[in-house]
Amino acid sequence: QLRLVEFGGGLVQPGGSLTLSCISAGFNLDNYVVGWFRQAPGKEHEAVSCITSVAKMRVYADSVKGRVTISRDNNRVYLEMSNLKPEDTGTYYCAADHLDCAVKLSTWYIQNTNYWGHGTRVTVSS
C-alpha cells in the first residue's frame, strides 16, 4: 500500500472553505490515480473525488459536486472545498494506485481497502 500524508483539515463554520493536501511518502505521486475519501463519525468510508494522472480527468461524488475541486500539481493532490456543510464533517483520506476513477470511487474499492492512513479531520460546525 502506497503511503500518503493528508493535511489541511480543521474547524470551519458552515459555508466556509478548506483546502486539503495529499502528499506521498517517498514516491512520485504524479504517476498515480488519486482519490479522496472521507469517513464521518460512526459511518463507513465514502468516496469524495478522484483525479487521473496524466490527463487529470476529475470525478466527483454527487454529495460534493459543485462544492469541491480536485487538482494536482508538483507531486501533490489538493481538495478545495467550499460552502461546507455540517454533513461534510469527517476524517478525509487520500489513496493512490493505478486503478481508474470509476473503480476508485466504487463501493468495491472502499470495501477492499485495508489501509487508510491517518487522514485529516474536518469539522464543520457553528
Secondary structure, DSSP 8 states (H G I E B T S, - for coil): ---EEEE--EEE-TT--EEEEEEESSS-GGGSEEEEEEE-TTS-EEEEEEE-SSS--EEE-TTTTTTEEEEEETTEEEEEE-S--GGG-EEEEEEEESS-HHHHTSHHHHHT-----S-EEEEE--
